[in-house]
């Protein structure tokens, strides 16, 4: 029996990209009662995840495995369509929550913003090639300055996508989701979400 939750359905093939402690994937799995149609990935190796997030990530990974989720680690958004576990697969929803290129400089600096934009561009390019005909690519992102300087919509349009909807995001919508910094000495700390939206994109018609 199909179960729907927020923007997602248990009948959709869902790819989750850049998971931190895998709590977002775990939330969806619990709401659906199954994660059999889900693939959840991280840039970090499994060993690095355990070092960063300790027991929390172990619990989430175990729960997802029990629900049938495919778990992949060391998946880079720039090259993910060539990953052995993802090659030749198409998805109905591809999701990247709060993409971030790491803390090499201040969030306000031009160089840091360009790093973030390059990450998102790479994600869009890869995801475009992995999307089913009626599928959507989602990015949840802060909408206040300086994060609005990333120009998410323009980046998507440059790779042949168009904005379907910008939906208000609240972390309260996803019970158990812990938004982690993911980088640096405080990688296991949560960050303030503030004003954020889930941007939904689809392929432009030829």
Residue pairs with C-beta under 8 A, 6 or more apart in sequence:
2 9
2 10
2 11
3 9
3 10
3 31
3 32
3 33
4 10
5 28
5 31
5 32
6 173
6 174
7 93
7 136
7 138
7 167
7 198
7 200
8 14
8 28
8 93
10 32
10 33
10 34
10 37
11 37
12 37
12 91
12 92
12 93
13 37
13 39
13 89
13 90
13 91
13 92
13 93
13 132
14 28
14 37
14 38
14 39
14 91
14 92
14 93
14 94
14 95
15 38
15 39
15 41
15 86
15 89
15 91
15 93
15 94
15 95
15 127
15 130
16 24
16 25
16 28
16 38
16 39
16 40
16 41
16 95
17 41
17 75
17 77
17 80
17 94
17 95
17 96
17 123
17 127
18 41
18 42
18 43
18 77
18 96
18 97
18 99
19 25
19 40
19 41
19 42
20 42
20 53
20 178
20 179
20 180
20 182
21 49
21 52
21 53
21 56
21 57
21 60
21 178
21 180
21 188
22 40
22 42
22 49
22 57
22 60
22 61
22 64
22 71
23 56
23 60
23 176
23 177
23 178
24 95
24 97
24 174
24 177
25 35
25 38
25 40
25 60
25 64
25 69
26 60
26 63
26 64
26 176
27 174
27 175
27 176
27 177
28 35
28 38
28 174
29 35
29 38
29 63
29 64
29 67
29 69
30 63
30 175
30 176
32 67
33 67
34 67
34 68
35 64
35 67
35 68
35 69
36 67
36 68
36 69
38 64
38 68
38 69
38 70
39 69
39 70
39 71
39 72
39 85
39 86
39 89
39 91
40 64
40 69
40 70
40 71
40 72
41 71
41 72
41 73
41 75
41 80
41 86
42 49
42 72
42 73
42 74
42 75
43 74
43 75
43 76
43 77
44 52
44 73
44 74
45 73
45 74
46 61
46 73
49 57
49 61
49 73
50 57
50 58
52 180
52 182
52 187
52 188
53 180
53 188
54 188
56 178
61 71
64 71
65 71
70 85
72 83
72 85
72 86
75 83
75 85
75 86
77 96
77 99
77 119
77 122
77 123
77 126
77 127
78 122
78 123
78 125
78 126
79 126
80 86
80 126
80 130
81 87
81 126
81 129
81 130
86 130
89 130
90 130
90 131
90 132
90 135
91 130
91 131
91 132
91 135
92 132
92 134
92 135
92 136
93 135
93 136
93 138
94 127
94 130
94 131
94 135
94 136
94 137
94 138
95 138
95 140
96 120
96 123
96 127
96 138
96 139
96 140
97 139
97 140
97 179
98 140
98 141
98 142
98 179
98 191
98 193
98 196
99 116
99 119
99 120
99 123
99 139
99 141
100 116
100 119
100 181
100 182
100 183
101 112
101 115
101 116
101 118
101 119
102 115
102 183
102 184
103 181
103 183
103 184
104 111
104 112
104 115
105 111
105 112
106 112
107 113
107 146
107 147
108 146
113 146
113 149
113 150
116 150
117 150
117 151
117 155
120 139
120 150
120 152
120 155
121 155
121 158
121 159
123 139
124 137
124 155
124 156
124 158
124 159
124 161
124 201
125 159
127 137
128 137
128 159
128 160
128 161
128 203
131 137
131 202
131 203
133 203
134 202
135 202
135 203
136 164
136 200
136 201
136 202
137 156
137 161
137 200
137 201
137 202
138 198
138 199
138 200
138 201
139 152
139 156
139 198
139 199
139 201
140 169
140 196
140 197
140 198
140 199
141 147
141 150
141 152
141 196
141 197
141 199
142 148
142 193
142 194
142 195
142 196
143 195
143 196
143 197
144 194
144 195
152 199
153 163
153 199
156 162
156 163
156 199
156 201
157 163
160 203
160 204
161 201
161 202
161 203
161 204
162 201
162 202
162 203
162 204
163 199
163 200
163 201
164 200
164 201
164 202
165 199
165 200
166 197
166 198
166 199
166 200
167 197
167 198
167 200
168 197
168 198
169 193
169 196
169 197
169 198
170 193
170 196
171 177
171 179
171 193
178 190
179 190
179 191
179 193
180 187
180 188
180 189
180 190
180 191
181 187
181 188
181 189
181 190
181 191
